[in-house]
């Protein structure tokens, strides 16, 4: 059992969290601007459109920032220290998630990462990143 | 706010409380203490105040009528009233908003207040990406955000450990001379102490971070004409102000180390017709020490990635050639929640009014004060603002 905060879906985010249960990571896509965005917003950041498409991300990205967290969030105590990151997806948006499959000392900003899936919790499944070459 | 150049608005008084960790007090209690102190030291009648601007209080975050409740608690009947919610930028933002309300003719004399008892009671609930996309994956708040930001800066320019250590010690020396700083922070600190402090969110150290506390401040803003009529012979003018909120929403800047200060810092100096060298005392918002280095670079004191070598060449103490956060800043005095930016603001006023006693900068004429607020998703901080204050 886990005491971590559950993933919760709202009007804006239900398609995203539903897809995570099928291990698919969806981005909002604005065809008029040809731009992706994440997290899900009520309106395109680039045009006045609200009828955005949901498109599956490739899962490939680049490590933008990485931190070894010694001060756990609620429910994360047993896994401390754990690695948190910002990864820029190939499609453009930056995503904040934990890193798995690597030691903190071996991670380098700029390296290629890929999205992997963690545990199901509440209305969604956790997404994490691993180095592009690592086994899950 | 070009009208500020004509010096139509004056700060005539200020007050602050002792900063205390876990005081067990309330924001309203702190507000009452600091307003009584302001009325006493400024020597004006409460009925003179016809405008009121406050920050929110994290300890009272559930109350959607906060400014009105404070007015009622304090016995004010303002003709213009607002609470400002641009996070740590709200403190400086309120001085600017007060100037605008005065210029617009809505009021003449504004009480700008910040009071928060967040270390005793935190009632905040940050809905949106914080609770939906951050906390469920292990986010614990600003520590992680600034650990990540530091790693991005380090990857680009190298980790500026020497500059951070020097800044930590300089600010702590200020806190040792500042009787309102939190007592538990008023202990001598060496660069070795800083460098050996434990990692909280690698590469962020414990001594990079603010400690939350309880406290408050009040500032009185009026027209320059009214200040003269009331007999104030010492006044400080806000002479320029710029703010930006939710910097770079379209991700045009593919570098998370760049903040809104790259816009508002140079603008605020240009509006005041000043260069960085013209600033006598710098009071940058310091929720984390790395933020001070980024501001030095992005306001134009040095170039991108040059903070380490720049700080090495300068003396940051009150007696030095570039005094920074002379009362300890928030990092060494404490962060009273959303009133935190008032620590930097009030220290600038103490210096310009010549009230800083043992840590008084010699005859300062101009101060640059800044504010930082709000952590957006996957980026740098969201709001940045900057004001130049000038002693008349």
Interface residues (C-beta under 8 A of the other chain):
Chain A: X4 X5 X6 X7 X8 X10 X13 X39 X45 X46 X64 X65 X66 X67 X68 X69 X70 X71 X72 X73 X74 X76 X79 X81 X82 X84 X85 X86 X88 X92 X93 X94 X95 X96 X97 X98 X104 X108 X109 X110 X121 X122 X124 X126 X127 X128
Chain B: X129 X131 X132 X133 X134 X135 X136 X137 X138 X139 X140 X143 X144 X147 X148 X149 X150 X151 X152 X154 X155 X198 X199 X200 X201 X202 X203 X204 X249 X250 X251 X254 X256 X377 X378 X379
